[in-house]
Amino acid sequence: MSDGQQRNTEGWKMNTGLEMTAGIVNITPVQAARWLKRNKNYRKPRAGYEKQLAVQMREGRWLQNGESIKFDTNDNLVDGQHRLAACVRDGVSFVSVVIGNVHSDLCIDIGSKRSFSDYLASRKEINSNNLAAAIKNLWIMKNKQPGKFDVFIQPSQQEMIAELHSNPGIRNSVKESNAVKQFGWQSSWAALHYLFSEKDKELASAFLNCVVKPYGLAERDPVVLLRNRMDKEAKAKTRLPRKEQMALIITAWNAWRENKEIRMLRWRAVGPAAQPFPEIV
């Protein structure tokens, strides 16, 4: 071991001189809890993000991306609190780069975070914002129990890239969903148009076209009721939660595909009359 370096109680190299040092550490929940006690003058924890990371770690979906756990020259934790808290929360160890002797935390996390949409744009994908949102919706529908649309059920960027590679047709569904952009439900429509297309490609496009131009359809046609609901929300400048948007679209599709008229288009997520999230037929 060179001059100016010593091993701390956690077993990785600390530098007592001027240079930063780094090591790759398998961080256990016990170790994470100890390090969190060194969290001095740090930003307020975000419980939702912590839970999101914990879910990914528990399900084996958290991937190493080179981000490090950092300590300053006084051995205080200055970066990595959410990852450590998630480790403690779910009791799952994880491997990370650990950097010591960081001279200042003033330059940590001040840059603009690169989103999945930014990644898609850098790959010259068209309509990257809507494509990113549609891929996330598609991942949730294909990989989780239908209807679990909340901030804690989130795919990683690597999982969304894999989803796009496995389902390249989502690009066309995003393009077709531009027809309903005035209603603000594009990403919901894009994911569901793709899933409807897996059942019947021509019928999926016909369903979307009828929603855009519901001419000559009966008052109780599910397409008309869906269009009216979307139009009402757009005019009121409100937006239904994504889960409810998708449930209503699926309910209308199921009825329309079975050639059924309905009195009203409704789906309840909570309360005594709560309904299960509809399955696509």
Secondary structure, 3 states (H helix, E strand, C coil): CCCCEEECCCCCEEECCCCCEEEEEEECHHHHHHHHCCECCCCCCCHHHHHHHHHHHHCCCCCCCCCEEEEECCCCEEECHHHHHHHHHHCCCEEEEEEEEECCCCCCCCCCCCCHHHHHHHCCCCCHHHHHHHHHHHHHHHHCCCCCCCCCCCCCHHHHHHHHHHCCCHHHHHHHHHHHHHHCCHHHHHHHHHHHHHHCHHHHHHHHHHHHCCCCCCCCCHHHHHHHHHHHHHHCCCCCCHHHHHHHHHHHHHHHHCCCCCCCCCCCCCCCCCCCCCCCC
